[in-house]
Amino acid sequence: MAVTEQQAVQREPEPKPASRPRVPAWPKPSQIQRSLPIFRLLTRIASVPEVRRIALLVDGSGVYVHVFLPDDNREAESTIYTAEVDYLNATVLHPFELHVTPLSRVPESIIAEYELAGFQTILER
């Protein structure tokens, strides 16, 4: 038997089909269900006409919401704190803080630092 020499055939790699742009995955229904209380809280706060800004920070230590009003307004604050109570009753116990501050008491430079601290502006009017 004769052994024949095998010729090495080099194949060029086949071109890969163009990949589709990645689309963000839609959340699962259970994730949406768990998020509903915070959605409700933020929309109820945003529905208060006096609210000028809502800042939100969610990190490993908890959820922090800071609401800014143009000045002291007990009726608006009452509506916001009622929404907070409803939110806390709809969720399991977790670290959560909500602050309502009149803009007249806070210098603009301090408000700008919120973004440096990781807060995201959810609403600004």
N, C-alpha and C positions, 0 to 999 in steps of 0.2 A: 504494500500500500504506500502510495506516495502522499506525502503531506504537502499540500499546496499552500503557498504563502497567501495569507489573507491580506487583502488590501484594506487599509484603514480609510474608511469613508468619513469625511468630516461633514457633518450636517450643520447647516446654519440654523440657529434657533428660530423657531417660527415666531413671527411678530405676535405680540399679545393684543387681543382686541382692546379697543379703547375702553377704559374703565368709566363707569358712570360716576358723575359727581356724587359724593356722599351726602345723603340727606339726613338731617337729624332724625333719630328714631322717635316716633310718637310714644308718649308715656303709656304705660299699661293702665288699664282701668283702675287697678288697685292703687297705683301711684296718684292718679287724679283724685280718687276718693279720699286719700289721706291729705291731699293738698287743699281740698275744698274749704276747710275752716279758715286757713290763712287767706285764701282768695276772697272769702266773704268778708273777713275783717278789713282787708285793704280796700275793697270796693265800698264798704259802708263808710270808712273814713274818707275816701275820695269823694263820696257823694255829699259831704258837708261842704257847702259853698265857701265857708270861711277858711278852709284848709289851703295853705299856700304851697306846702312842700311835705312830702312823705319820704323819709329815708329809711332804708332797710338794711340790716346786716344779719346774715345767717352764717354762723360758723360752728365749730365743734362745741363751743361753750353755750350756745343758745341762739335765740331769735331776739333781735333788738329792733324796735320800731320807734322812730322819732318823728313826731308830727309838729309842724310849725304853723302857727296862726298869726295873723297880722298883729293882734293885740289880745288882751284878756277877754275871753268870751265864754262865760259859764255855760251857756246853752250848747255851744259847739263842743266844749270839753265834755259835758255830760253825755252827749251823743256818742262821742269817741270812746269814753270809758264804758258806756253801756255795750258798745260793740266789742270792747276788750273782754268784758265779763262773759258775753255770749261765746267768744272765741275760746276762752279758757274752759268754759263748761263743755265745749264740743271736742276738746282734745285731752289726751292723757297728760298727766303732770310732767312738765318739762321747763327748763330755764327760759323765761320769757320776760322781757321788759318793754313797756310802752311809756314814752314820755311825750307830753304835750307842752310846747314852749312857745310863748309869744315872741315873734320876731323883733318886737320893739326892745326886748331885753337882751338880745344876743347880737354882738358885733358881726358884720359880714365875714370878717376874717375867720371867726370861729366856725361859722357855717361851712365855709370852704374847706376847713380841715376835716369835716365829716367824711368827705370822699377819700382823703388820705388815710383815714382810719379804716377804710374798707366798706363804708356805707354806700349803698347804691340808691340814687334818687329814683323813686318809683313814680312820683308825680311832682310837677312843678308848674305853678300858675303865676 
